[in-house]
Amino acid sequence: MRDRSPRGGPWRALALTLLVGGLVLAAVPLSHTLGAVRGGNTPLSSSATAGAAYSWTNGLVRLSFPTVAPAYSLQSVANPSVRVNQSLTGLAEVSPNGEIVAMASFASNQTRWTLVPTAGPSGTTVTLSASVPVIPSSGEWESGDGGNGTAPAVGNVTTRITFQGANASGAHPQTVAYSLNLTTWPWLSQNDSLGIEVRSNLSTQFGFWQLAGTNGLDGISRASGAAAVSFTWGASALTAYPNNHTEDSQVDAYHNLTANDSSSLVRLNFTAVPGNYSRLSYDPWLEILSPEKLGSALAAIVLTPFSLAALFTGAAVVGALAVVARRRRTPPESGL
């Protein structure tokens, strides 16, 4: 006689589903998959010496500096292929007709950068600073064909770039904002403006850049077709003059972006304010939009027992699908 008690039929199959699911979950270290989403009390890890590499992570993203210079990468911990490499290549003084009159190369052999990391209760800051020679130059700013000249430097620009990374429990733990602060630029004309070049690279195999509105780029995954990383530049910068007067500049952007291009060179020009200011402050940011493949990894963990239980009864199938549906409706605890 068929057993019709609660211990038989669908109940037994559902119990088997949960048992198999537990075995699968025990075999797969869940912390490797979910640790990057939950955050919590993930300890900061870093290493830094003068002239060497520095790396910081909050368990969700990793910020790395291969050298003490304004070159860095932001990477997903859950999926290391989701990474953007970025560098600030230099500054330029640009005339009203778009011609470069002077440049400060951040990679100049005459420039020595210092790197100072500071850990705090809400995250960490990394400050890069240098005094960069400003050399008379020529070229067209919009096309990016300028280069340092051979004339002696007309002065130095004091440059400080401060990166801010939040703990995993913070409001925006997958975002790294950085602040560019410039002082003592030796102006050749008060009618000129300043500009900065920013180079951003994705892995060619991973994805390509796509414009995101008027002040940003999205890194699109070739596998999923979705945006996985973003680079956003603000629409204005703060300028301060010797008499303590301040103004908000406009930010014009020029880029060489082409279809399916994994490399981008963006030239940001701070305009619509008089030159000859003594200080400029500007705040772009990088963000890992979501750890790619994390959702599929979770689905694989849940669907593995489901695929086994499907051999038994329809009730077990319904139970497993309910678990899947519930997990898909729960957003990652990223705080974004």
BELWO-V873690 format. One record per residue. N is the residue number from 1. SS is DSSP state (helix for helix, strand for strand, loop for the rest). PHI is phi in degrees with one decimal (* if undefined). NEAR is the number of other ideal C-beta (glycine too) atoms within 12 Angstrom. Layout:
<<N SS PHI NEAR> <N SS PHI NEAR>>
This chain:
<<1 loop * 5> <2 loop -70.8 7> <3 loop -74.1 11> <4 loop -104.8 11> <5 loop -75.2 11> <6 loop -56.9 12> <7 loop -77.8 12> <8 loop -106.4 18> <9 helix 55.8 19> <10 helix -59.6 24> <11 helix -62.5 20> <12 helix -65.0 22> <13 helix -66.1 28> <14 helix -65.3 30> <15 helix -61.6 23> <16 helix -63.6 27> <17 helix -57.8 37> <18 helix -64.9 23> <19 helix -64.0 19> <20 helix -63.7 28> <21 helix -59.7 31> <22 helix -64.2 17> <23 helix -64.8 16> <24 helix -64.9 24> <25 helix -63.8 23> <26 helix -67.9 13> <27 helix -79.5 14> <28 loop -109.5 20> <29 loop -62.0 13> <30 helix -62.8 20> <31 helix -62.3 16> <32 helix -68.0 20> <33 helix -96.3 26> <34 helix -95.4 30> <35 helix -58.1 26> <36 helix -74.4 38> <37 helix -98.9 38> <38 helix -75.7 26> <39 loop 69.9 32> <40 loop 81.1 20> <41 loop -92.6 12> <42 loop -66.5 28> <43 loop -70.6 16> <44 loop -74.2 29> <45 strand -124.8 20> <46 strand -157.3 27> <47 strand -149.8 15> <48 loop -156.0 27> <49 loop -139.5 15> <50 loop -58.5 14> <51 loop 80.6 15> <52 loop -120.0 17> <53 loop -77.2 24> <54 strand -139.1 36> <55 strand -143.1 27> <56 strand -137.0 39> <57 strand -143.2 36> <58 loop -109.8 43> <59 loop 92.4 35> <60 loop -104.9 45> <61 strand -130.2 48> <62 strand -125.7 37> <63 strand -105.0 47> <64 strand -129.2 33> <65 strand -120.5 38> <66 loop -65.8 19> <67 loop -142.4 24> <68 loop -82.0 29> <69 loop -163.3 32> <70 loop -75.1 39> <71 strand -130.6 28> <72 strand -159.3 38> <73 strand -138.6 33> <74 strand -121.3 42> <75 strand -136.5 36> <76 strand -75.8 39> <77 loop -73.6 37> <78 loop -66.5 37> <79 loop -138.6 33> <80 loop -59.7 21> <81 loop -70.6 26> <82 loop -85.1 41> <83 strand -149.9 34> <84 strand -120.2 45> <85 strand -101.5 28> <86 strand -135.1 41> <87 strand -144.9 29> <88 strand -96.0 38> <89 strand -86.1 30> <90 strand 164.9 41> <91 strand -114.3 48> <92 strand -141.8 46> <93 strand -93.6 43> <94 strand -119.1 38> <95 loop -75.8 29> <96 loop -58.5 18> <97 loop -93.7 14> <98 loop 88.0 26> <99 strand -93.0 27> <100 strand -76.4 38> <101 strand -113.7 36> <102 strand -158.5 42> <103 strand -137.6 42> <104 strand -126.8 43> <105 strand -84.9 33> <106 loop -71.8 38> <107 loop -98.4 26> <108 loop -61.7 27> <109 loop -64.6 11> <110 loop -84.3 19> <111 loop -105.6 31> <112 loop -116.4 22> <113 loop -91.8 31> <114 strand -114.0 24> <115 strand -122.7 37> <116 strand -128.6 24> <117 strand -88.6 31> <118 strand -136.4 21> <119 strand -88.7 21> <120 strand -135.5 16> <121 loop -65.0 12> <122 loop -105.0 20> <123 strand 157.4 34> <124 strand -141.3 32> <125 strand -121.1 28> <126 strand -126.0 38> <127 strand -112.7 27> <128 strand -105.9 34> <129 strand -143.5 28> <130 strand -165.0 32> <131 strand -104.3 25> <132 strand -107.3 41> <133 strand -63.6 34> <134 strand -107.1 39> <135 strand -118.5 33> <136 strand -54.7 27> <137 strand -143.9 31> <138 strand -147.6 23> <139 loop 133.1 27> <140 strand -101.2 21> <141 loop -66.5 38> <142 loop -61.5 26> <143 loop -86.1 16> <144 loop 71.7 29> <145 loop -101.7 20> <146 loop -80.2 32> <147 strand -156.7 22> <148 strand -63.3 30> <149 strand -84.4 22> <150 strand -107.1 11> <151 strand -71.8 16> <152 strand -63.5 15> <153 strand -64.3 24> <154 strand -94.2 23> <155 strand 154.9 21> <156 strand -128.9 25> <157 strand -108.3 38> <158 strand -81.2 25> <159 strand -119.2 40> <160 strand -132.4 31> <161 strand -122.0 41> <162 strand -114.1 27> <163 strand -98.4 39> <164 strand -126.5 32> <165 strand -119.0 45> <166 strand -95.2 36> <167 loop -60.8 29> <168 loop -61.8 35> <169 loop -88.6 22> <170 loop -77.2 29> <171 loop -70.3 18> <172 loop -132.5 28> <173 loop -73.4 38> <174 loop -102.8 43> <175 strand -114.4 32> <176 strand -119.5 43> <177 strand -95.4 30> <178 strand -135.3 36> <179 strand -114.5 26> <180 strand -97.3 39> <181 strand -124.7 28> <182 strand -121.4 41> <183 strand -139.2 25> <184 loop 61.5 24> <185 loop -65.1 40> <186 loop -83.8 30> <187 loop -60.7 28> <188 loop -89.1 27> <189 loop -154.3 22> <190 loop -74.1 19> <191 loop -88.7 18> <192 loop -85.8 32> <193 strand -130.1 41> <194 strand -107.4 48> <195 strand -143.7 46> <196 strand -132.6 45> <197 strand -99.5 41> <198 strand -127.8 44> <199 strand -104.5 32> <200 strand -128.0 39> <201 strand -129.1 29> <202 strand -109.2 37> <203 loop -63.5 27> <204 loop -57.2 16> <205 loop -70.0 13> <206 loop -76.6 28> <207 strand -169.7 36> <208 strand -145.9 31> <209 strand -88.8 39> <210 strand -142.9 29> <211 strand -62.0 26> <212 loop -122.6 23> <213 loop 72.2 14> <214 loop -99.1 16> <215 loop -139.5 26> <216 strand -174.2 32> <217 strand -128.3 41> <218 strand -109.9 30> <219 strand -90.6 46> <220 strand -96.0 30> <221 strand -73.2 31> <222 loop -68.1 22> <223 loop -74.2 18> <224 loop -101.8 22> <225 loop 76.4 13> <226 loop -106.3 20> <227 strand -71.6 28> <228 strand -115.5 41> <229 strand -136.8 47> <230 strand -145.0 36> <231 strand -123.4 43> <232 strand -123.9 34> <233 loop -111.9 40> <234 loop -68.3 26> <235 loop -84.4 22> <236 strand -150.9 24> <237 strand -132.4 36> <238 strand -95.9 25> <239 strand -116.4 33> <240 strand -127.6 24> <241 loop -109.7 21> <242 loop -55.2 16> <243 loop -88.8 11> <244 loop 71.9 11> <245 loop -75.5 16> <246 strand -124.0 20> <247 strand -144.5 24> <248 strand -95.4 21> <249 strand -83.3 31> <250 strand -85.2 21> <251 strand -119.8 35> <252 strand -95.0 27> <253 strand -120.5 34> <254 strand -123.9 27> <255 strand -146.1 31> <256 loop -111.3 22> <257 loop -69.8 27> <258 loop -125.7 14> <259 loop -60.0 10> <260 loop 58.8 15> <261 loop -92.5 22> <262 loop -88.7 28> <263 strand -122.3 26> <264 strand -138.8 37> <265 strand -118.9 30> <266 strand -107.1 36> <267 strand -111.2 39> <268 strand -102.8 43> <269 strand -116.4 37> <270 strand -91.7 40> <271 strand -122.9 31> <272 loop 68.4 18> <273 loop -136.2 27> <274 loop -64.8 25> <275 loop -75.3 31> <276 loop 69.0 26> <277 loop -75.8 32> <278 loop -96.1 27> <279 strand -151.1 29> <280 strand -133.3 42> <281 strand -127.7 28> <282 strand -147.7 37> <283 strand -133.0 27> <284 strand -87.1 36> <285 strand -156.8 32> <286 strand -114.2 41> <287 strand -147.8 35> <288 strand -88.4 45> <289 loop -69.4 35> <290 loop -166.7 30> <291 loop -66.0 39> <292 loop -59.8 33> <293 loop 71.0 24> <294 helix -65.6 33> <295 helix -61.2 26> <296 helix -69.4 19> <297 helix -67.9 25> <298 helix -63.7 28> <299 helix -62.0 22> <300 helix -65.1 21> <301 helix -64.9 31> <302 helix -76.5 34> <303 helix -77.6 27> <304 helix -63.5 25> <305 helix -66.0 36> <306 helix -61.4 32> <307 helix -65.7 22> <308 helix -75.7 22> <309 helix -68.8 33> <310 loop -61.7 22> <311 loop -76.5 16> <312 loop -99.3 27> <313 loop -130.3 21> <314 helix -62.6 17> <315 helix -64.4 23> <316 helix -65.0 31> <317 helix -61.8 24> <318 helix -60.5 20> <319 helix -61.9 28> <320 helix -66.0 36> <321 helix -63.7 24> <322 helix -63.8 18> <323 helix -63.5 28> <324 helix -60.9 27> <325 helix -61.8 16> <326 helix -63.7 13> <327 helix -66.7 25> <328 helix -69.1 17> <329 helix -83.4 10> <330 loop -92.1 17> <331 loop -73.3 13> <332 loop -61.2 29> <333 loop -84.4 21> <334 loop -88.8 32> <335 loop 83.8 22> <336 loop -83.8 22>>
